[in-house]
Amino acid sequence: MYSRLNSYLEIVCLIFFVHNAFCSQNNAKCGTCDSGACEAPRNCLAGLVKDSCNCCYVCGNKEGERCDHDSVPFQGLGGCGANLECRARNDLHRDDPPEAVCVCTQQKPICGSDGVTYDNICQFTEARYSRRDGLRAVSTQPCVEPPRIVSPPQNIRNTTGSYAALTCEAKAWPLPTIHWERNKNNKLVRLPGNETRLLVQSQNGPNRDETTSWLLFLSLANEDRGTYICKAENDLGSATATATVHIFD
């Protein structure tokens, strides 16, 4: 127990020593600030921040990039840009060195004037600075758009009595609703209908402007052979995708 405690204290002391040594070296390196001698930063996609000497403006680090944090002994990576915060990672393996990354502090979606939905203000800022063509925010929600199928159902080949599922993901705003149809005897039949072996489940996700739906076959039978249609709808329109079920005895 004492040896483990001593080892831990040695590690803490080493980190403290390295951190202080870096700070002392950095302070000596900074000297007197002459802002007139600072070079103008260029192509900064996350805005400007002061450098480690708190003198010149430099490009701020973007979302997901590594950054300087008090819990990380090795500095020199720089600070985070606008609407970003440097946070220590808590998902690392115990043997990995400590690390901190820039995280966007506002996670609401942004609808741009280009009709594109950006996940947050930080990604929108990157696009605005990189394009410099007058891109502006229209709303703090996904852009209004008709449905489109982002993950269509895949064909099924299975045996009678087996469990199977068709999956369909659609993207739209307002959120789309999804229902399933079957082409039977040249007629479209909405499912599950009276079929006790079929079950339909839907939920929002995986993204905030997407809906996922499953058509579940609890026990495949020969009469399940055929073409199935996933149909996504909202007030702006609809989109469809098809898949075929093949049954083997």
N, C-alpha and C positions, 0 to 999 in steps of 0.2 A: 504493500500500500504506500509506504514512504517513498520507495523508488519511483512509483508511478507519479506521486505528487511532485517529487523533485524533477522528473522529466518534464512534467507540465509547466513547472515554474521556469525551467530552463528555456522552454519554447516561448513562453510569454516574455521573458527577459530579452530573448533574441529579437522577437518582433519589435519590442519597444526600442531596442538599441538601433535596429535598422531604420525604423521610422524616424527616430530622433536624428540619426546620422544624415538621413536624406533631407530632413527639414533644415538642418544646420547648413548642409551643402547648398540647398536651394536658396536659403536666405542670403548666403554669401554670394551666390551666383547672380541674384537679382540686382543688387546694388541700388542706385538711385533711379527712380522712374523718370524717363524722358519720353513723354507721350508723343512728342513731335518726331521722334525717331522710329515710331512704330510703323511697321508695314501694314498696308490695308489688306485685310483678309478678303479672299475671293471665293465665289461659288459655295457659300455657306448655306446649306439646305435646312439647317435647324436654327438659324439665327446666330447672334454673336454673344460671346461670354468673355470675361476677363481671363487673362492667362494666369499661370500659377504664381506669378509675381504681383498679380492684381494691378497690372500696369496697362498692357496692350490688349486690344480686343482681338480675339481669335474665333475661328469657327467652333460653334458648340457641337458636341457629339450628338449623333442621331439616335433615334429609337433602336434599342437592341445593341448599341455599341458599348464597349467597356468604358468605365469612367473611374475617376478618383473618388474614393470613399474612405472615411475614417477607419473602417474595420479592415481595410486592405492595406497591408504594410508597404506595398510597392506602388508609388505614385508616378505621376507624369503622363497619365492617359488623358487628362483634360476633364472639363466639366460638361454638363449636359446643356442642350439648347433650350429654346423656348418651350414652355409647357411640359418639360421633361424633368424627371427627378432621378438622381443616382441612388439605386437601391442594391444592397448586398443580396446576392443569390442565396436562396435557402434550399435549392434543389440539387446541390452538388454532392458527389460522393465524398465520403469522409476523408479519403486520401487526396482529393483534389485541392489545389491551392485556392484560397479565398478569391472571390471575384465579385465585381459589382457592375451592373449594366444600367443604361438609361431606360426609364419606363415612363410612358406618357401618363400624365396625371389626370387627363380627361379622356374617358373612353366612349363618349357618345359619338355616333356616326355623323359624318358631315356629307351633305349632298352638295357637290360642286356645280358651278355653272356649266361645266362640260358634260353634265348628266351622269357623272361617275360618283358612286358612293364610296367614301373613304372611311376606314374603320375608326379613325379618331382625328383630332385636330392636328396631331403631329405628322401623320401621313399626308394630310391635306397641305400642311405648311411645306413639306418637302416638295410636293408636286408644284405648289405655287412658286417657290423659289427656283426650281429647276426649269420651269417653263417660261415664267415671266411674260405671260401673254394676257394678263388681266383676269386670270382665274379667281373666282370669288365664291364664298359660301352662300348657298341658297337657303338651306335649312339644317337644323340639327337632328335630322332623321334620314333614313335611306331615301334615295331618289325614287320618285314615283315611276314605276315601270310595269309593263304587262308581264305575265309569267313566261319563264323559259325553263326547260328541263335541264338541270345541271348534272344529274346522275340518273340516266334512264335504267329501266329494269333490264335484267339480263335473261336470256333464254334459259329454260330449265330442261334438263334431261335426267329423268329419275324413274324409279320403279313404283308400281302400285303399292299403296299402303305406307309410302314414305311421307315424311314431313318435308315441306318446301315453302319457300317464300319469295315473292317478287318485291323489290325495293325501288322506290322512286323518290327523287329529291327535286324540288322546284324552287326557283328564286323569283321573287316579285315583291312589290310594295304598292298598295297594301298587301299584307301576307296572303298568299294563295291558299285556296282549299284544294284538296286532291281527292278525287274519287276514281274508282276502277270500273271498267266496263269490259264486256266480253263480246266478241263477234260470234254469235251463235245463230246458225241457219240464216245468215245474211241480215241479222238484226242485232243491234247493240243492246245488250242487257246489262243493267247496272248491278254491281255486286256489293255485298254478298247476296242480296235478295233473300230467297228462302233456303239457300244452301247452308246446311248445318256444318259442313266440313270446311267452309270458308270463313275467314275472319279478316276484317279490315281495321288497322290501327294507324293513327296519324298523330304527329306532334310537331311543334315548332322546332326548328333547328336543322342542322347544327349551327348555322349562323342566324343572326337576328332577323334577316329578311328571307329565310328559307323555311320550307315545310318538307317533312319527310313522311312518307306513307308506306305501309307494308300490306300486301295481300298475302295472307297466310293460308296454306293448304294443310289442314290438320292430318289428312290422310288421302294421298293422291289416288284417284280412280281413273279408269279408262276414259270416262266422259269428261275429264278435265283437259283432255287434249284440245289445243286450239290457240287462238291469238288473244292476248289480253292487252288492254289499253289503260295507260295511266293518263289522266286528264287533270291538269292544274288550271284553276280559274281565279280571276279577281275581276274588279269592275272595269279593268282596262282591256281584258282579252283572255285568251286561253292558249295552252300549249299541250301537245300530246306526245306520247312515246309508246311504243309497242314492244311486246316480248311474246315468244311462243313457248308453250309447254309441250314437251314430248314425253310420252309415257311408255315404259317397257314393262311387259309382264314378268 
